[in-house]
Amino acid sequence: MTDTNEQINKLRLELRRGIVVLAVLSQMDTARYGYSLIQRLAEQGLDIEEGTLYPLLRRLEQQGLLVSEWEVGET
C-alpha cells in the first residue's frame, strides 16, 4: 500500500470515529440503554458494535459530556 493510500485510510478511520461520536451524542436527548442506542443507530444506517459503543460512552462520561447511572433490576 502506498503512503497516500495509508494516509487516506487513516483519515477515513478518523472521520468514522468522529461520526460515531456525533451520532451517539445526537441520540442522547433522553436517557437510553446501550442496547436501545445500538438499535436506534442501526435503524438510521449506522451499525455500531457493543465493543465500540460502551468504551465510547465511558470516554464521553469522563469528558463530562454524558452522565450515566446503573439500574439493578430484579431477576
C-alpha positions as CSV (number, residue, x, y, z in Angstrom):
1,M,0.0,0.0,0.0
2,T,1.4,3.4,-0.8
3,D,1.9,6.2,1.7
4,T,-1.0,8.1,0.1
5,N,-3.4,5.2,0.5
6,E,-2.3,4.7,4.1
7,Q,-3.0,8.3,4.8
8,I,-6.4,8.2,3.2
9,N,-7.3,5.1,5.2
10,K,-6.2,6.8,8.4
11,L,-8.3,9.8,7.6
12,R,-11.3,7.6,6.8
13,L,-10.9,5.9,10.2
14,E,-10.7,9.3,12.0
15,L,-13.8,10.5,10.1
16,R,-15.8,7.4,11.1
17,R,-14.7,7.8,14.7
18,G,-15.9,11.4,14.7
19,I,-19.2,10.5,13.0
20,V,-19.8,7.8,15.6
21,V,-19.2,10.3,18.5
22,L,-21.6,12.8,16.9
23,A,-24.2,10.2,16.2
24,V,-24.2,8.9,19.7
25,L,-24.4,12.4,21.2
26,S,-27.2,13.3,18.8
27,Q,-29.3,10.4,20.3
28,M,-28.8,11.4,23.9
29,D,-31.7,13.8,24.2
30,T,-33.3,11.3,26.6
31,A,-31.8,8.6,28.8
32,R,-31.2,5.4,26.9
33,Y,-29.8,1.9,27.5
34,G,-26.8,1.0,25.4
35,Y,-28.7,-1.8,23.6
36,S,-31.5,0.5,22.5
37,L,-28.9,3.1,21.4
38,I,-27.3,0.5,19.2
39,Q,-30.7,-0.5,17.7
40,R,-31.7,3.2,17.1
41,L,-28.4,4.0,15.3
42,A,-28.7,0.8,13.2
43,E,-32.2,1.9,12.1
44,Q,-30.6,5.1,10.9
45,G,-27.9,3.2,9.0
46,L,-25.0,3.4,11.4
47,D,-24.0,0.0,12.8
48,I,-22.0,0.1,16.0
49,E,-20.8,-2.9,17.9
50,E,-21.0,-3.1,21.7
51,G,-17.2,-3.2,21.9
52,T,-17.2,0.2,20.3
53,L,-20.2,1.8,22.0
54,Y,-19.6,1.1,25.6
55,P,-15.9,2.3,25.7
56,L,-17.1,5.4,23.8
57,L,-19.9,6.1,26.4
58,R,-17.4,5.7,29.2
59,R,-15.0,8.1,27.5
60,L,-17.8,10.7,26.9
61,E,-18.7,10.4,30.5
62,Q,-15.1,11.0,31.6
63,Q,-15.1,14.1,29.4
64,G,-18.2,15.4,31.1
65,L,-20.4,15.1,28.0
66,L,-22.7,12.3,29.5
67,V,-23.9,11.2,32.8
68,S,-24.7,7.6,33.4
69,E,-26.3,5.6,36.2
70,W,-26.7,1.9,36.9
71,E,-30.0,0.3,37.4
72,V,-30.2,-3.0,39.1
73,G,-33.4,-4.9,38.2
74,E,-34.9,-7.9,39.9
75,T,-34.1,-11.3,38.5
